[in-house]
Amino acid sequence: MAEPFPLEPSLWAATAPAAVPTPPLQESVTADVCIVGGGYAGLSTALHLAERGIKAVVLEAREPGFGGSGRNGGQVIPGLKFDPDELETMFGNERGPRLVDFVGRTADVVWELIDKHQMDVPNTRTGWIQSAISSPAVGPIEARARQWQKRGAPVEVLDRRETERYVGHNQYLAAWIDRRGGVVQPLAYARGLARAALAAGAAIHGNTLATGLERQGGNKSGKWIVSTQQGPTVTVDRVVLATNGYTGDLWPHLRQTIIAANSFQVATKPLSDNVRKSILPGGQATSDSRRIGLYYRLDHTGRFLLGGRGPMREPRSIDDWAHIETMMEKMFPQLKGAGIDFRWGGRVAITRDHLPHLHEPAPGLLIDIGCMGRGVALQSAMGRAMAAYIASGDPLALPLPPGKVRPLPFHGLNKLYFQAFVTWYRFLDRRDAGVA
Ligand SMILES: Cc1cc2nc3c(=O)[nH]c(=O)nc-3n(C[C@H](O)[C@H](O)[C@H](O)COP(=O)(O)OP(=O)(O)OC[C@H]3O[C@@H](n4cnc5c(N)ncnc54)[C@H](O)[C@@H]3O)c2cc1C
């Protein structure tokens, strides 16, 4: 796997509070649970295990928040890509409504954690907006809002004029606003989770790459031994893999169950008051309905941030962000000449069915992977659910039933297919928007 793009060029690394020290693992230890991956999923699992008195050790290859959790758009979005009615049909009478209830509350978990642990995380909770760029997108957006309304969620459909008022340009035909959502400084939040997990009694080791996973003595009921690049091991009853878009080859074929696609972002220099007030004046974040969607917001430093799909490789030069910068000026001409302060990107894990996946391929090994670029809320809540499952053994504590590890056929080629799809989707988006 290619060396991941570093975290430092991001806006978030430049503006987050300092990280708590998480020194590398120096000597072999025993614990109840070893968690590989220090993003929202791993850190939330560790925090909630520690709060239950279960001894958890997190191994993180770089630093907490190094993966998607420290680089994302900070949009806190409840729900999944599928609508509630679809989820109920897909998962049946028992699992379906529970899953809908779970995904409807994921954003609440983020703010509960921020409040409970008094995290130093710039955030606003005035809603998340999904906007329709073309007429085929209007019906699905309205239906989505209606389905959530039926379930008591604080959401509304916005007509064209209202959407313009919220977003600041007139290129959308309609939108819906989900008032459960909002924005956070994502790296500050990851660091807040790490701090809270440590305070609750978990151990977190940064710069510690997990390199092997085996049963003690090769015995199927033996303890798990997680080995690390530096040598020390962690011996535990249970392991949680929470490596998502940064998954390597720790467990056979896991990496091949996802496409690790890049999402790239830019952030402007701080804007003048006048320009700032002309864009998303209510402080919401928005993602639009394009198949290759754009997502944007302002941050607490008064910068405008825009993200979208990048090439299927790590960035090479600033030209890799040029398409995003062009879109930015098309949507908001007042940003011409605003200047770009930060360009960065990260890996988003896409699954074949566009659902998050849980796996339990061996007793005591739980895997959480794939959140389609919507993991801030989801993975915070997933970590809490995984901790509850580990503590109770109740399969219904997990929002989804664990499935088999099924690699995508011809995974190496899938990147090429994916790139072809991206090109095709871009064409369809332009056609729907009347510019192809
Ligand atoms: C550019 C971008 C924008 C996004 N925007 C949004 C958004 O606005 N809203 C939203 O909800 N979601 C967004 N997402 C998705 C979201 O960031 C992710 O879904 C979420 O952060 C995933 O969290 P995680 O804990 O599962 O994994 P990650 O945060 O990716 O953490 C995985 C960690 O595992 C570590 N690791 C991997 N292998 C090993 C190993 N062998 N040993 C030790 N450690 C290992 C990695 O270093 C990494 O830190 C975005 C993602 C990107 C990349």
The ligand as an ORCA input file, in Angstrom:
! r2SCAN-3c Opt
* xyz 0 1
  C     -11.125     13.823      3.209
  C     -12.225     13.145      3.972
  C     -13.388     13.835      4.231
  C     -14.418     13.235      4.967
  N     -15.495     13.982      5.352
  C     -16.399     13.455      6.214
  C     -17.405     14.279      6.776
  O     -17.459     15.490      6.554
  N     -18.312     13.681      7.605
  C     -18.242     12.351      7.941
  O     -19.087     11.857      8.674
  N     -17.247     11.581      7.457
  C     -16.315     12.095      6.626
  N     -15.280     11.333      6.190
  C     -15.188      9.929      6.647
  C     -14.657      9.838      8.067
  O     -13.544     10.629      8.252
  C     -14.306      8.392      8.350
  O     -15.414      7.597      8.048
  C     -13.938      8.152      9.809
  O     -12.996      9.064     10.255
  C     -13.428      6.741      9.965
  O     -13.022      6.564     11.288
  P     -12.343      5.214     11.696
  O     -12.024      5.295     13.142
  O     -13.182      4.077     11.266
  O     -11.017      5.125     10.810
  P      -9.782      6.115     10.669
  O     -10.003      7.421     11.311
  O      -9.400      6.139      9.231
  O      -8.657      5.400     11.524
  C      -7.999      4.232     11.126
  C      -6.642      4.260     11.810
  O      -6.058      2.968     11.747
  C      -4.656      3.155     11.756
  N      -4.049      1.896     11.311
  C      -4.215      1.256     10.117
  N      -3.527      0.090     10.100
  C      -2.925     -0.022     11.323
  C      -2.084     -1.002     11.912
  N      -1.739     -2.124     11.264
  N      -1.610     -0.784     13.159
  C      -1.965      0.328     13.849
  N      -2.769      1.286     13.336
  C      -3.248      1.121     12.084
  C      -4.452      4.334     10.813
  O      -3.204      4.961     11.036
  C      -5.643      5.215     11.167
  O      -5.320      6.230     12.105
  C     -14.269     11.887      5.404
  C     -13.103     11.175      5.122
  C     -12.079     11.799      4.428
  C     -10.832     11.018      4.172
*
